[in-house]
Amino acid sequence: MAAGVRINGDLNNTEVLRKTVEFPPDHTYALRTLAIREHEDDHATRTKYRPFLHCDDVATSDWVAKLELSTALKMAEADLLQASGDRLKVMVLFGSLRSRSYSRLLAFECARILFRLGCDVRIFDPTGLPVKDDIQHDHAKVQELRNLSRWSDGHIWVSPEQHGTLTSVFKNQIDWIPLSTGSVRPTQGRTLAIAQVSGGSQSFNTVNSLRILGRWMRMWCIPNQSSLPKAYTQFTDAADPSDDSYVGAEGGSRLMPSGNRERLVDCMEEFVKYTIIMKQHFDLFTDRFSERLARESKRGADEDGKKDRDNAGREGNARNMMSGDVVNGVNVDGL
């Protein structure tokens, strides 16, 4: 057979692949964390929005602390320096109100990875959020959710799969976030990472639905995604902080080692990389031809309206001068 001749051709079209660049681990970043330290953090924010945090003994020795994340850590560290300490702002949503909610437990693991990578992570608790209507826009939970969305640079969405799709608890949160609030678009240009938990076998229905939602909310959804099957088998038991086994159990209710856990780490690492890159060009990617056209049209209409009002004012003044007794300080009555 002649040299270079292939049987059946290049079925996978590998010849067109770009040459990949490998980033070897930098061991100087082993166990390195960019997390906000407790004395640097706002106490009220930490108490309300960071329920995923454990004591230092757990946080410095659990599986998240041992992850090899040197490339993402370097990017985040450089971004922190360039932004003068302004951290990536991440809002996390989950979709269940159960006492042992697996979407909440998975959201907590997402948050711990992001927190180590230097993000300002805030988890929204949907408890008490009213069902979407046209009346309760001023409700405290509605305003809290909208303010968090406006504050954020990116979102993490974690929903259970129920009846083949996302839950009403999760969708209700999205429905309360409007596409626009005055001239502000609360989600436009934000990055998004998605994950689902299932009680049964592997499914991608919910992540597909979340991806559609993200697109309609004008967000940048990262290519990767996480789907956790048989979630009730994937987490350790809860642990009591007063037990001697608490530290060894990593605080309890933790995601166990598996390919699914590795995929979740992939997603969070990818999310941070994309958000760092996109955040620098936020205004550029929210600039649209159609919106520029609408602004110019409105500006032209406003200018035309102002001219019409000015002309009407001058004509009115002239009429008043002609019909009055005094014109330019001269009494014309009877002339």
Phi, psi and chi 1 to 4 in degrees:
 res  aa     phi    psi   chi1   chi2   chi3   chi4
   1 MET       -  136.3 -177.2 -179.8  -65.3      -
   2 ALA   -65.0  146.0      -      -      -      -
   3 ALA   -61.7  137.4      -      -      -      -
   4 GLY    87.4   -6.5      -      -      -      -
   5 VAL   -82.6  130.4  175.5      -      -      -
   6 ARG  -106.0  143.9  -60.3 -174.5  -53.3  -86.7
   7 ILE   -86.3  130.6  -61.7  175.1      -      -
   8 ASN    67.9    8.2  -62.9  -34.2      -      -
   9 GLY    72.2 -171.1      -      -      -      -
  10 ASP   -93.9   84.7 -176.1    8.2      -      -
  11 LEU   -60.6  -36.3  -65.8  179.0      -      -
  12 ASN   -95.3    5.8  -67.0  -40.3      -      -
  13 ASN    54.8   40.0 -157.6   24.4      -      -
  14 THR   -70.2  -17.2   56.5      -      -      -
  15 GLU   -65.2  -22.9  -70.6 -176.0  -12.6      -
  16 VAL   -92.2   -1.4  -58.3      -      -      -
  17 LEU   -65.3  141.7  -69.4  176.4      -      -
  18 ARG   -72.0  150.8  -69.1 -178.3  178.0  179.7
  19 LYS   -71.4  124.4 -176.3  178.8  179.0  179.5
  20 THR   -82.6  150.3   56.3      -      -      -
  21 VAL  -107.6  127.7  177.3      -      -      -
  22 GLU   -91.9  139.7  -66.8 -174.7    1.6      -
  23 PHE  -112.1   96.8  -64.9   87.5      -      -
  24 PRO   -64.8  146.4   23.8  -33.1      -      -
  25 PRO   -58.9  138.9  -21.9   32.5      -      -
  26 ASP  -101.1  106.5 -174.1  -20.7      -      -
  27 HIS   -71.4  -10.7  -61.6  -64.7      -      -
  28 THR   -70.5  -13.7   61.8      -      -      -
  29 TYR   -99.2    6.4  -80.1   79.1      -      -
  30 ALA   -61.5  131.3      -      -      -      -
  31 LEU    64.1    7.5  -60.2  178.1      -      -
  32 ARG   -72.6  140.3  178.9   75.4  177.8  -83.4
  33 THR  -134.0  143.7  178.8      -      -      -
  34 LEU  -108.3   16.0  -60.6  176.3      -      -
  35 ALA   -61.9  149.6      -      -      -      -
  36 ILE   -68.0  124.2  -54.1  171.7      -      -
  37 ARG   -74.3  154.0  -61.3  171.8 -175.5  173.5
  38 GLU   -59.7  -39.6 -174.4  171.7    3.0      -
  39 HIS   -73.6  -15.0   70.0  -86.8      -      -
  40 GLU   -94.0  -14.0  -61.4  171.9  -26.4      -
  41 ASP   -89.5  152.4 -156.2    1.1      -      -
  42 ASP   -74.1  126.2  177.2   73.2      -      -
  43 HIS   -62.5  -43.1  177.7   71.5      -      -
  44 ALA   -64.8  -41.8      -      -      -      -
  45 THR   -64.5  -43.1  -61.2      -      -      -
  46 ARG   -63.2  -41.5 -162.4  175.9 -173.6   91.6
  47 THR   -68.8  -41.4  -58.2      -      -      -
  48 LYS   -84.9  -39.8 -176.2  173.0 -175.5  176.9
  49 TYR  -111.0   -1.3  -68.6  119.7      -      -
  50 ARG  -124.2   57.0  -47.5 -156.4 -152.0  -79.6
  51 PRO   -69.6   -9.0   27.9  -36.0      -      -
  52 PHE   -79.4  -10.9   55.1   87.5      -      -
  53 LEU   -77.2  141.8  -67.5  179.1      -      -
  54 HIS  -112.4  175.1  -74.4  -57.6      -      -
  55 CYS   -64.3  162.8   64.0      -      -      -
  56 ASP   -58.6  -36.3  -72.2  -16.4      -      -
  57 ASP   -60.1  -37.2  -71.5  -18.8      -      -
  58 VAL   -78.4  -47.2  172.5      -      -      -
  59 ALA   -62.5  -27.9      -      -      -      -
  60 THR   -93.3   -0.8   56.2      -      -      -
  61 SER  -134.7   -2.0   62.8      -      -      -
  62 ASP   -78.1 -178.7   69.7   -4.8      -      -
  63 TRP   -66.6  -29.4   68.8  -90.8      -      -
  64 VAL   -67.3  -39.1  171.9      -      -      -
  65 ALA   -64.8  -23.9      -      -      -      -
  66 LYS   -94.9   -2.4  -62.2  171.5 -175.5  174.9
  67 LEU   -64.6  142.6  -69.1  172.7      -      -
  68 GLU   -86.7  102.0 -165.3  -68.7  -61.0      -
  69 LEU  -128.2   31.9  -61.1  171.7      -      -
  70 SER   -60.7  -38.6   56.7      -      -      -
  71 THR   -65.5  -47.5  -58.7      -      -      -
  72 ALA   -66.4  -36.9      -      -      -      -
  73 LEU   -63.6  -40.5  -79.1  165.8      -      -
  74 LYS   -63.7  -43.6  -73.8 -179.7  179.1  178.7
  75 MET   -62.5  -45.2  -71.0 -178.3   65.6      -
  76 ALA   -65.8  -38.9      -      -      -      -
  77 GLU   -64.4  -44.0 -172.9  175.7   52.5      -
  78 ALA   -64.4  -38.9      -      -      -      -
  79 ASP   -66.3  -38.8 -177.2   65.3      -      -
  80 LEU   -61.8  -41.3  -87.2  171.9      -      -
  81 LEU   -66.4  -44.1  -71.0  172.7      -      -
  82 GLN   -66.6  -35.3 -178.1  179.4   -9.1      -
  83 ALA   -92.3   12.4      -      -      -      -
  84 SER    54.2   42.9  -58.7      -      -      -
  85 GLY    86.7    0.9      -      -      -      -
  86 ASP   -76.5  108.8 -176.0   23.4      -      -
  87 ARG   -81.4  158.2  -62.9  171.7 -179.3  -91.4
  88 LEU   -63.3  131.3  -62.1 -175.6      -      -
  89 LYS  -101.9  117.2  -56.9  175.9 -178.4   66.3
  90 VAL  -123.5  125.1 -176.3      -      -      -
  91 MET  -101.0  133.6 -179.5  175.9   77.3      -
  92 VAL  -114.7  129.1 -177.7      -      -      -
  93 LEU  -117.3  140.0  -57.7  179.6      -      -
  94 PHE  -127.9  168.2   60.8   89.5      -      -
  95 GLY  -125.1   36.7      -      -      -      -
  96 SER  -149.1  146.4  171.3      -      -      -
  97 LEU  -107.3   10.0  -60.2  178.3      -      -
  98 ARG   -65.0  151.9  -63.1  173.5   59.4 -169.4
  99 SER   -62.9  -38.7   57.9      -      -      -
 100 ARG  -113.5   81.5 -175.0  169.9  169.7   82.6
 101 SER   -89.6  119.3  162.1      -      -      -
 102 TYR   -73.9  -27.9  -65.4  108.0      -      -
 103 SER   -67.5  -35.8   65.4      -      -      -
 104 ARG   -68.6  -42.4 -177.2  175.3   67.2 -117.2
 105 LEU   -62.4  -39.4  -64.8 -177.1      -      -
 106 LEU   -69.6  -38.0 -168.3   65.1      -      -
 107 ALA   -61.7  -37.8      -      -      -      -
 108 PHE   -62.8  -41.1  -77.6    8.4      -      -
 109 GLU   -66.5  -39.9  -63.2  -70.4   36.9      -
 110 CYS   -57.0  -46.3  -67.5      -      -      -
 111 ALA   -63.5  -38.3      -      -      -      -
 112 ARG   -65.6  -39.4  -68.4  177.7 -176.2  117.1
 113 ILE   -65.0  -46.8  -61.2  168.0      -      -
 114 LEU   -64.5  -37.5  -64.5  172.3      -      -
 115 PHE   -63.9  -41.8 -159.4   63.1      -      -
 116 ARG   -62.8  -31.9 -174.8 -172.1  164.3 -163.7
 117 LEU   -83.3   13.1  -71.0  172.0      -      -
 118 GLY    89.8    7.7      -      -      -      -
 119 CYS   -79.6  149.2  -61.6      -      -      -
 120 ASP   -87.3   97.9 -177.7  -13.9      -      -
 121 VAL  -100.5  131.8 -172.9      -      -      -
 122 ARG  -133.7  123.1  -55.3 -173.2 -176.5 -172.4
 123 ILE   -97.9  127.4  -67.5 -175.6      -      -
 124 PHE   -89.9  127.9  176.1   75.8      -      -
 125 ASP   -93.0  115.4 -176.7   -7.1      -      -
 126 PRO   -76.3   -1.1   28.7  -34.3      -      -
 127 THR   -58.5  126.1  -57.4      -      -      -
 128 GLY    89.3   -4.3      -      -      -      -
 129 LEU   -72.8  122.7 -177.5   69.3      -      -
 130 PRO   -68.7  159.0   25.3  -33.6      -      -
 131 VAL   -64.9  139.3  174.7      -      -      -
 132 LYS   -56.2  128.0  175.3   66.6  171.2   68.1
 133 ASP  -146.7 -171.5   58.2   26.1      -      -
 134 ASP  -103.7   16.4  -66.4  -32.7      -      -
 135 ILE  -114.7  -43.5  -59.5  171.0      -      -
 136 GLN   -93.0   38.9  -57.9 -177.4   75.9      -
 137 HIS   -64.7  -25.6  -65.7  -79.6      -      -
 138 ASP   -91.3    3.0  -67.3  -30.2      -      -
 139 HIS   -58.6  141.3 -168.9  -76.7      -      -
 140 ALA   -58.1  -40.7      -      -      -      -
 141 LYS   -70.6  -34.9  -69.4  -64.9  -71.3 -172.0
 142 VAL   -64.9  -46.2  173.8      -      -      -
 143 GLN   -65.5  -37.2  -70.6  -59.4  -50.8      -
 144 GLU   -61.5  -46.8  178.0 -171.5   -8.7      -
 145 LEU   -62.3  -45.7  174.3   61.0      -      -
 146 ARG   -66.7  -38.0  -70.1 -178.6  172.3 -177.4
 147 ASN   -66.8  -38.9  -70.9  -25.0      -      -
 148 LEU   -64.2  -41.7  -79.8  174.6      -      -
 149 SER   -63.6  -42.3 -179.7      -      -      -
 150 ARG   -66.1  -35.0 -169.3  179.2  -60.5  113.9
 151 TRP   -70.2  -29.4  159.7   87.2      -      -
 152 SER   -76.6  156.6   66.9      -      -      -
 153 ASP   -97.4  -23.5  -62.3  -46.7      -      -
 154 GLY  -160.7  163.8      -      -      -      -
 155 HIS  -123.5  151.3  -69.7 -164.2      -      -
 156 ILE  -118.2  124.1  -53.8  -64.6      -      -
 157 TRP  -113.9  124.7  -67.6   -6.6      -      -
 158 VAL  -128.8  116.0 -174.2      -      -      -
 159 SER  -126.1  144.3  175.8      -      -      -
 160 PRO   -70.4  161.1   -9.4   24.1      -      -
 161 GLU  -101.3  123.9 -179.2  159.9  -59.0      -
 162 GLN  -134.4  127.5 -168.0  167.0   37.0      -
 163 HIS    53.8   37.2  -59.2  -51.0      -      -
 164 GLY    81.5    8.5      -      -      -      -
 165 THR  -155.0 -173.8 -172.0      -      -      -
 166 LEU   -71.6  161.6   51.5   93.3      -      -
 167 THR   -83.1  160.6   60.5      -      -      -
 168 SER   -65.7  -32.5   58.3      -      -      -
 169 VAL   -60.4  -42.5  171.0      -      -      -
 170 PHE   -71.8  -48.3 -171.9   88.1      -      -
 171 LYS   -60.8  -33.9 -177.4   60.1  162.5   55.2
 172 ASN   -60.3  -36.5 -171.0   47.9      -      -
 173 GLN   -65.9  -43.3  -65.2  172.7   77.6      -
 174 ILE   -65.2  -39.5  -59.9  -56.9      -      -
 175 ASP   -63.8  -27.3  -71.0  -15.5      -      -
 176 TRP   -80.9  -10.7  -86.7  118.8      -      -
 177 ILE   -95.0  107.6  -56.9  174.4      -      -
 178 PRO   -74.5  157.8   29.3  -34.1      -      -
 179 LEU   -68.0  -27.1  -80.4  175.0      -      -
 180 SER  -149.5  145.3   61.1      -      -      -
 181 THR  -129.4   97.7  -56.4      -      -      -
 182 GLY    66.1 -122.1      -      -      -      -
 183 SER   -97.7    3.4   61.2      -      -      -
 184 VAL  -101.4  133.4  177.6      -      -      -
 185 ARG  -106.5  106.7  -60.5 -174.6 -175.7  -84.0
 186 PRO   -62.4  -22.7  -22.3   33.8      -      -
 187 THR  -121.0   -9.8   53.4      -      -      -
 188 GLN   -60.0  126.7 -179.6  170.1  -43.8      -
 189 GLY    85.7   -6.5      -      -      -      -
 190 ARG   -73.4  152.8  -89.2   68.5  170.9  175.5
 191 THR   -86.1  160.3   47.5      -      -      -
 192 LEU  -147.0  134.5  171.2   64.5      -      -
 193 ALA  -121.3  141.9      -      -      -      -
 194 ILE  -125.4  150.0   54.8  176.2      -      -
 195 ALA  -153.0  155.7      -      -      -      -
 196 GLN  -137.5  156.5   72.7  169.0   77.4      -
 197 VAL  -121.8  143.6  -63.6      -      -      -
 198 SER  -127.3  146.0  -57.2      -      -      -
 199 GLY   -80.5  -21.0      -      -      -      -
 200 GLY  -112.0 -146.3      -      -      -      -
 201 SER   -72.3  174.9   58.1      -      -      -
 202 GLN   -56.8  134.1 -173.3   89.5   58.9      -
 203 SER  -145.8  154.0  169.9      -      -      -
 204 PHE  -126.7   12.1  -60.8   97.7      -      -
 205 ASN   -59.7  -45.8  -69.6  -24.1      -      -
 206 THR   -71.6  -43.2  -64.6      -      -      -
 207 VAL   -63.8  -33.3  -74.6      -      -      -
 208 ASN   -65.0  -41.5  -71.0  -22.8      -      -
 209 SER   -66.5  -39.7  -64.3      -      -      -
 210 LEU   -63.5  -37.4  -67.8  175.1      -      -
 211 ARG   -64.8  -40.2 -162.0  170.7  -73.2  -81.9
 212 ILE   -63.5  -44.7  -67.9  171.5      -      -
 213 LEU   -58.4  -45.4  -89.1  177.8      -      -
 214 GLY   -60.0  -40.1      -      -      -      -
 215 ARG   -65.3  -40.7 -174.8  170.6   70.2 -116.8
 216 TRP   -68.8  -25.1  -83.0   98.6      -      -
 217 MET   -87.1    8.7  -60.4  -61.2  -76.1      -
 218 ARG    62.1   40.7  -59.2 -176.6  179.1 -177.0
 219 MET  -108.5  160.9  -56.3  177.9   78.2      -
 220 TRP   -98.1  102.9  -64.2   95.6      -      -
 221 CYS   -87.5  126.3 -170.0      -      -      -
 222 ILE   -65.6  154.9   68.1  168.9      -      -
 223 PRO   -62.8  -36.9  -23.7   33.7      -      -
 224 ASN   -79.5  161.8 -143.2  -24.6      -      -
 225 GLN  -157.7  162.9   60.1 -169.2   24.2      -
 226 SER  -125.6  131.9  171.8      -      -      -
 227 SER  -130.6  119.3  175.8      -      -      -
 228 LEU  -107.2  106.3 -166.6   68.7      -      -
 229 PRO   -81.4  157.0   31.7  -34.8      -      -
 230 LYS    42.0   57.7  -63.9 -176.7  178.9  179.2
 231 ALA   -58.0  -29.0      -      -      -      -
 232 TYR   -66.1  -15.3   60.4   91.5      -      -
 233 THR   -98.6   -3.3   67.7      -      -      -
 234 GLN   -99.4   -8.3  -57.2  -86.7   -0.6      -
 235 PHE  -119.2  148.5  -68.9   88.4      -      -
 236 THR   -73.7  168.4   62.1      -      -      -
 237 ASP   -69.5  158.8  -66.6  -25.4      -      -
 238 ALA   -66.1  154.4      -      -      -      -
 239 ALA  -131.1  145.5      -      -      -      -
 240 ASP   -89.1  127.3 -170.7  -32.1      -      -
 241 PRO   -57.3  -22.0  -24.6   34.5      -      -
 242 SER   -83.7  -10.8   62.4      -      -      -
 243 ASP   -78.3  149.3  -70.4  -12.7      -      -
 244 ASP   -66.4  -23.1  -66.1  -23.2      -      -
 245 SER   -84.7    0.1   61.8      -      -      -
 246 TYR   -59.8  -47.7 -176.8   75.1      -      -
 247 VAL   -67.4  -42.3  174.6      -      -      -
 248 GLY   -63.3  -28.8      -      -      -      -
 249 ALA   -87.4    6.8      -      -      -      -
 250 GLU    57.1   32.8  -60.9 -176.7  -34.2      -
 251 GLY    89.1   -8.0      -      -      -      -
 252 GLY    80.7  158.5      -      -      -      -
 253 SER    55.9   45.9  -61.7      -      -      -
 254 ARG  -106.7  149.9  -60.2  -57.7  -60.3  -90.5
 255 LEU   -69.6  126.5 -172.6   59.5      -      -
 256 MET   -81.0  158.4  -66.3 -172.0  -72.1      -
 257 PRO   -60.8  134.9  -21.8   32.3      -      -
 258 SER  -176.5  171.6   68.7      -      -      -
 259 GLY   -62.9  -29.4      -      -      -      -
 260 ASN   -65.8  -39.0  -68.0  -50.2      -      -
 261 ARG   -67.2  -39.5 -169.1  170.4   85.2  172.9
 262 GLU   -63.0  -38.9  -66.8  170.7    5.9      -
 263 ARG   -64.4  -38.1  172.1   61.3   68.1   87.9
 264 LEU   -62.1  -41.9 -174.5   74.1      -      -
 265 VAL   -61.9  -43.3  177.2      -      -      -
 266 ASP   -53.5  -46.0  -71.2  -14.7      -      -
 267 CYS   -63.8  -44.3  -69.6      -      -      -
 268 MET   -68.9  -39.2  -64.4  -56.2  100.6      -
 269 GLU   -63.4  -44.6 -176.3 -179.2   45.1      -
 270 GLU   -64.7  -40.8 -174.3  175.1  -68.4      -
 271 PHE   -59.1  -44.7  170.1   80.7      -      -
 272 VAL   -63.8  -43.5  167.3      -      -      -
 273 LYS   -61.8  -46.9  -68.3  175.5  180.0  177.5
 274 TYR   -63.8  -41.4  -90.2   91.9      -      -
 275 THR   -66.8  -39.4  -53.4      -      -      -
 276 ILE   -59.8  -44.2  -72.3  171.7      -      -
 277 ILE   -69.6  -45.7  -66.3  169.8      -      -
 278 MET   -70.9  -35.3  -63.3  -66.2  -67.2      -
 279 LYS   -59.4  -35.2 -179.8 -174.3  174.6 -175.5
 280 GLN   -66.1  -21.6  -58.9  173.9   37.0      -
 281 HIS  -121.6   27.7  -52.3  -71.9      -      -
 282 PHE   -54.2  -50.4  178.7   81.8      -      -
 283 ASP   -65.0  -34.9  -67.8  -30.2      -      -
 284 LEU   -63.7  -43.0  177.9   64.5      -      -
 285 PHE   -81.8   -7.2  -72.9  111.7      -      -
 286 THR  -102.4    6.6   56.4      -      -      -
 287 ASP   -91.4  118.3  175.0   56.3      -      -
 288 ARG  -125.3  144.4  -71.1 -173.9  171.7   89.9
 289 PHE   -56.4  -48.7  164.4   75.7      -      -
 290 SER   -62.4  -36.6   59.3      -      -      -
 291 GLU   -74.4  -36.0  -65.7  175.7    2.4      -
 292 ARG   -62.0  -42.1  -66.5 -163.8  -55.0  -87.3
 293 LEU   -62.0  -43.5 -163.7   66.5      -      -
 294 ALA   -64.7  -40.1      -      -      -      -
 295 ARG   -64.0  -43.1  -74.8 -164.1  -58.5  -89.7
 296 GLU   -65.5  -38.8  -71.7  -57.1  -47.0      -
 297 SER   -64.3  -43.0  176.9      -      -      -
 298 LYS   -66.0  -40.8 -177.0  177.9 -176.5  -57.9
 299 ARG   -62.4  -42.0 -173.7  177.3  -66.3  115.2
 300 GLY   -63.5  -41.1      -      -      -      -
 301 ALA   -64.9  -39.5      -      -      -      -
 302 ASP   -64.2  -41.5  -70.1  -16.4      -      -
 303 GLU   -65.9  -41.5  -69.1  176.5   -5.9      -
 304 ASP   -63.6  -41.1  -70.0  -17.7      -      -
 305 GLY   -62.9  -39.6      -      -      -      -
 306 LYS   -65.0  -41.4 -175.5  176.2 -177.2  -58.9
 307 LYS   -62.4  -43.2  -70.6  178.1 -178.5  177.5
 308 ASP   -61.5  -41.8  -69.5  -18.5      -      -
 309 ARG   -66.2  -40.3  -70.5 -168.9  -63.2  -87.7
 310 ASP   -64.2  -43.5  -70.0  -15.5      -      -
 311 ASN   -64.4  -41.7  -70.9  -24.3      -      -
 312 ALA   -63.0  -37.7      -      -      -      -
 313 GLY   -65.1  -42.3      -      -      -      -
 314 ARG   -66.5  -40.8  -76.2 -166.7  -67.3  -90.6
 315 GLU   -65.1  -38.5  -69.1  173.3    0.2      -
 316 GLY   -64.6  -40.2      -      -      -      -
 317 ASN   -64.0  -40.4  -70.5  -22.5      -      -
 318 ALA   -64.2  -42.9      -      -      -      -
 319 ARG   -63.3  -39.3  -74.4 -166.1  -64.6  -89.1
 320 ASN   -64.8  -37.9  -70.4  -23.1      -      -
 321 MET   -68.0  -38.4  -70.6  169.7   64.3      -
 322 MET   -69.7  -33.3  -67.9  -63.2  -65.8      -
 323 SER   -93.4   -6.9   59.2      -      -      -
 324 GLY   -86.9  173.6      -      -      -      -
 325 ASP   -84.1  -21.6  -66.1  -23.2      -      -
 326 VAL  -123.4  127.3  177.7      -      -      -
 327 VAL  -124.8  118.9  176.6      -      -      -
 328 ASN    53.2   38.3  -68.2  -27.4      -      -
 329 GLY    83.5    2.4      -      -      -      -
 330 VAL  -108.6  129.6  177.3      -      -      -
 331 ASN   -74.4  114.3 -171.7  -17.0      -      -
 332 VAL  -107.4    9.5  -64.7      -      -      -
 333 ASP   -62.0  122.8 -174.8   30.3      -      -
 334 GLY    89.7   -6.9      -      -      -      -
 335 LEU   -74.2      -  -65.6  179.0      -      -
